[in-house]
Amino acid sequence: MDTSANNGNGIQKFFKEHGANVMTGVIIIITLLVLFDILGVNFDPIRNTHIQKVVTVEKFTDASDEADALNTKNPSAICESGYSLDEKDKICRNLIKKNCVLTDCCGWLVEKDKDGVCVGGNVNGPTYHENEDNKEIILTEWIHRSAATSS
């Protein structure tokens, strides 16, 4: 007796009896998948990406802090580290005013109609004379460790 002929007849018999039900199930599944895609249904778990708190940490504080005595002895360590002018300017922009005026290569720039910002520079003024908008800086005040000027 040939078993392969029986297996073929069994599958054919199954699909003759249940083929309509199988096709209905397949069509329902495909329809649901298409609907989920069209409606944008997403089964990924929801993740909380909200930032709870932003903390800024700086390397040095004022001279009254004994724990930071190394930095107050040489607050211009970033100036002597071999950074390019552009790199120093970027580092200076991350400092608050109190720490900015402790360095030799940074200064507090107050531009007309804007808040002050720490930028790279020296006693003579800022390193760059254009702001982020590529427009000439209208200097209102320049505070540097060695001197302070106002316009």
Summary of the structure (lengths in Angstrom):
residues: 151
radius of gyration: 35.1
end to end distance: 108.7
largest distance: 108.7
contacts: 329
relative contact order: 0.09
helix: 38%
strand: 17%
